[in-house]
Amino acid sequence: MQPPRGMNDILPADMAAWQRLENLAREIFASYAYQEIRVPIVEHTNLFKRSIGEFTDVVSKEMFTFQDPGGDSLTLRPEATAGIVRAMISNGLLHNQKQRVWCAGPMFRHEKPQRGRFRQFHQLDVEAFGYPGPDIDAEVILLSSRLLTKAGVQRIELNLNSLGTPASRRVYREKLVEYFTAYKSKLDADSLRRLEGNPLRILDSKNPELQDIIKNAPMLTEHLDEESRQHFSGLCRHLDALGIKYVLNPLLVRGLDYYSHTVFEWVTTELGSQGAVCSGGRYDGLVEQLGGKPTPAIGWALGQERIVELLRVQTGEVRATPPDVYFVIAGERAEAEGLRLAETLRDQVPRIRVEMNCGGGSFQSQLKRADKSGAAWALILGDAETDKRVAGLKSLRVGAPQVEVAWERLAEELRSRLAQGQTQDSTQHSNGLPA
């Protein structure tokens, strides 16, 4: 049996990079006072049609939709924002309140699997509600910058654009339709479909045969109203003051209908065609569109698979954290006491990682397993040690002699050695991820 196409297992050997990214994200989100929210993986299909837009690729081609036994049409979430907005409205969280939230989890899109693009993929998602000014735009971009930098991601570029207000975009849309209609015979099937429903998405086409046509199309930035210009210039001033470098990209439009004003993407050239690793923008009209009161909002989503792959390309494999201690045990009495001693150490030594040898084996074979595990020390307990109520403590990484430690002093001894080891690790750690 194999998993469904485009839905991949994440194996224990691969989890170190995932866990470190998620732990770092939790730490940074908390430092910005963003609170975690969890929303269902499945929502009513109409939620995504109303929010994302029926003419988008996501809704028209990529959603996993099914009918439940009661006859309701349900969809595996293709993105998180719509579900979070629905949760804000249905739980009354926006009544005279501002909200800063984040969530993490799997999303689903029926796309052709390729590097950096899967049918089940995982995102970290940040959303802020109730803040109308460009200061919150700057904050969420700054938050994304801090997370990517602390994670050790290198050689990425921030692309920035403004989509203006819905009113200014309607005027621009008419000019765009007029322009592309003149080239209708040269447009591909996707662009012809977008011309009828969402012509701005033609600007995002990767078809090399269309690039000259797209390059000469009217630019949205030339048709922004004064409100949009002031908002966007305010954001740029904030980013300049913060030292966040960016590139103005008038072709950046994003693939979902709900965006307005600011849109942005962090992009790389090191993952092939799937270059966007974090994307977001404003969606000031979405809350009202889904039945709530008018509420300004902004957010972004970061693809975990793409970040993990980019880190692998740029810095090499992120190794799993090894155990601190491998317990080598031989003898019936030693086995019983060893299990008890291991539990005592877990109680008394904060965050210690103890791996018990299970399944028997000679001392020599167990020591080989201990060395292979990556543990710093081996605790050795046979029946003879059990009779004396001591354990052998053997360093597996430096040539220090083996010593015997009384059971009563084991926790104290290991606390001391762990503290020394963590100090050394902190001076040698270089990939930006927390140990």
Disulfide bonds with the S-S distance in Angstrom:
none
